[in-house]
Amino acid sequence: MTDNYHVEGEQRALNLGNRGPIEFDANGSLRTDITDAYWRTGFYVFEGVVDGDELNELVAEFDGVLARAPTSSTSQTDTAGRPEIGAEFEQPSFRFAKPLSDPFGGSSALGGRYPAKMAELAPPDGAPDEVVTSVFSFLQLMDSGLRLYGHPQLLSVAEQINGPDFTPFTETIWVKPAGLGPSTAWHQDGTTHWDDPKLDDGTHGFNFMMQLYGTTSTNALWVVPGTHKLGKIDIKARVAVNGGSDRLPDAVPMLCGPGDVAICNRQILHGSFANTSPATRATLVFGFHRRASVLGERGFGTEPYDETLIHERSRLIALAVEARAQRFPDEPRYLYQPLAHELDDNRWNDITREQVLKNYNLNDLRI
Ligand SMILES: O=C(O)CCC(=O)C(=O)O
């Protein structure tokens, strides 16, 4: 239900001056008013990036993925008794949680980056025990998702923000089913460089957040503008001075239409409330980093990321550009400079589907 917190948050969001179409200047650089607004607030909503057939294909494939999801976290078959989609991959493709719960807050998940618990609500009568809340590594589950990853304007944005040698991160669809969606406790994403004296506003890169259905203040991700500049934030203390309430006073909802794509700084304080609204949110999140932030870093318990691993994972960018060019041949295609001399190795076909795309997520670059 919408109340004053939502209405005032919406007003603050719309007054930030950080939304509009992707626009480049005559030199091909992202317009400086856009980059200025991004660096000032920590996010920017690019409106109308994906539409028409492309949006329909994404929605249809996403529906197909959900229809082939296992029936619960302990099942391996879908509602029709078929093996779950992605059964051939080494890593699980789905995460489940109890409806309207907070699965992470106050836990040690992901390095303890969710220190404060969100308000949890009782699921409605007849609710399932669990709902799908994340679909992991969607590039290997949805060809439309791979094509989105190769979007020329989005990749140009990644180049402008992180430099031409930018690297991948990981990809997840966050699903917040209508009336059942679990919350995501307040957090900052980065896990590595917080104590680095060279930490700056862009050290942990950014995520693209593409909305399949659009968002409202009751189902959106909320962010606290400007907090990407503050280093590691004491989230528990922020909630405590707010009287223990998870409704942080300066937060704003990331309001988007279907097909809008936001860029969201991974250092910004962000989270989402349980989705009691009648509208489902599905957000395709795919991030990119500066190469200098990734090279030599350890992810969650991994060996330091070296050039070979970064090269292998970056092939997904080149592959996605190729997959997109086959579907949209009249569109300009992005040239990813680190692999510009290897185009023939990264053509999109059955061989690269098997050898490059399958289990690509084993090489995710998490910082
Ligand atoms: O979409 C959400 O509710 C959470 C997304 C998020 O926390 C993230 O992408 O880091």
The ligand as a Gaussian input file, in Angstrom:
#p B3LYP/6-31G(d) Opt

LIG

0 1
 O       16.507000      -5.563000      -6.886000
 C       16.633000      -5.736000      -5.687000
 O       15.685000      -5.713000      -4.909000
 C       18.004000      -5.950000      -5.114000
 C       19.100000      -5.761000      -6.107000
 C       20.432000      -5.658000      -5.485000
 O       20.566000      -5.522000      -4.308000
 C       21.624000      -5.696000      -6.293000
 O       21.554000      -5.884000      -7.514000
 O       22.705000      -5.540000      -5.708000

